[in-house]
Amino acid sequence: MKFLLENGQMVTDLDAAGYKILNLAGLDPVPAGLVTTDDPRLADARYPIDGSVTNVSVAADAAIDQSKLNLNGPMPAAWLGTTSITAARGDLAEYVANKAQPNGYASLDGSGRVPIAQIPTGVGTGSVTSVALSMPAEFTLAGSPITGNGTFAVNWASAPATSWFGNASGSGSVPAFNITQFPVALIPNLDMSKVPTGILPVAQAGVPPGGATGQRLTKNSATDYDSSWQSPTPPVKISYIYSPLAGTFIPDAGCKQLLVECIGAGGGGGGVHSAVVGVSCAGGGGSGGGYCYKFISSPVASYDYSIGAGGVAGTSAGGAGGTGGNTWFGSTTLVQAPGGGGGAGDTNPSTNANPRTGGQGGVNGTAFAGDIGAFGSDGGTGLCFGANNGYGGSGGGAGGPNGGGTQNGPVVVSAGIAGNPGALYGGAGTGAASGNTTAGAAGGAGSQGMIRIWQFF
């Protein structure tokens, strides 16, 4: 054994208890449980240095008090889930205390059903064993009721012929099949391109007015139709206008074309003065009214018109007859027929040449407008043959196919005779006649004009 003396103390390598050992470097080997002076575990720090404690520093079986753990921040996503070793999310969990409670959630019994105690009062309980479907009489059902697995089937029921399905009253009633007339208020907007041209049977169009046999549809374009009650024959309507002498004509609904005929009024016959001894007098006859017609392919909504008044008769003092009025339709430039001129009167001459002409006959007017026109005939001139032989001039006939014809003037033998009025329509009045001291006489008045209108549908 080697003894050492250091700092006045006796030490050995066998027993250092109670001794102040300054240097252990000389001990070899170092005794168990001792460390060298440069070991970091001998530092002055009393708390673990950051990063000095790691997962490896903690033993797998270490029992750490929960109070020693302080986890700040959100829980890591890896710690959440639905397994036995993860935590449930707070917004997906339900408190057990809310189970079977008001505003909570129901529980299930051992058979997987909600317990009767948790079903609200008044709600029936039990099992559904049959399901049925109810439909109106317009339908037929198949598969109703269903007591197990099945399918409902709904089909239209049979309906009467020519019936329609809807609400006949127009109110909130249940719709049904009807064989009554379809209410106008229930007719929807109808695309007329779906309606062919032709004649609808009366049974499908209601009762026609005027005894017509059907409803004729005239197709103007793909979407435009005209419809009016007509017979199956080509539709034409003829109208005559005599009175009033001025007014407005309105074509009928569905009218496609017009043919308008006008006749002017006849002129008045001339009057005669009272005769003297051995002398006769004779007035001239008026001219007949003119005629014209016009075809109008595109009628408008209305037309003004004016019918000429007959020319006035010449007075018994030998006055001339008046001119007949013009007759026009639409305007004086569209369709117009002129009135006839009046006959001249015959005054009492001082002598009587044999033979002698009296008043001159009236002549035609010229105010034509239209497609084709025709003048009325001129009035006849009065003729005198001696004291008691006077012949009033004849009244001219109207032009065209429907005017008044020629009127013969009176023949005087002794007494004065007034002229004859014009024949209807547009006929002229005749001249008067007097002879050998008889009184004067007035001529005949002219006849008024007229209008005839043909409407084509």
BELRA-V804430 format. One record per run of one state. SS is the DSSP state (2 for helix, 1 for strand, 0 for the rest). FROM is the first residue (numbers start at 1). LEN is the number of residues. Records with the same first field share a line. If there is no record, write none. Layout:
SS->FROM-LEN + FROM-LEN
//
This chain:
0->1-3 + 7-2 + 12-28 + 43-12 + 58-8 + 69-8 + 81-6 + 88-2 + 93-3 + 100-5 + 106-2 + 109-5 + 115-1 + 119-12 + 132-7 + 143-3 + 147-6 + 157-7 + 167-9 + 179-5 + 187-5 + 195-3 + 201-1 + 206-3 + 212-2 + 220-5 + 231-5 + 242-4 + 250-7 + 264-8 + 273-7 + 283-8 + 297-6 + 307-20 + 330-5 + 338-8 + 347-9 + 358-11 + 370-2 + 375-8 + 385-5 + 392-3 + 396-11 + 408-3 + 413-4 + 418-15 + 436-5 + 442-8 + 457-1
1->4-3 + 9-3 + 80-1 + 87-1 + 99-1 + 105-1 + 108-1 + 114-1 + 131-1 + 139-4 + 146-1 + 153-4 + 164-3 + 176-3 + 198-3 + 214-6 + 225-6 + 236-6 + 246-4 + 257-7 + 272-1 + 280-3 + 291-6 + 303-4 + 327-3 + 335-3 + 346-1 + 356-2 + 369-1 + 372-3 + 383-2 + 390-2 + 395-1 + 407-1 + 411-2 + 417-1 + 433-3 + 441-1 + 450-7
2->40-3 + 55-3 + 66-3 + 77-3 + 90-3 + 96-3 + 116-3 + 184-3 + 192-3 + 202-4 + 209-3
//
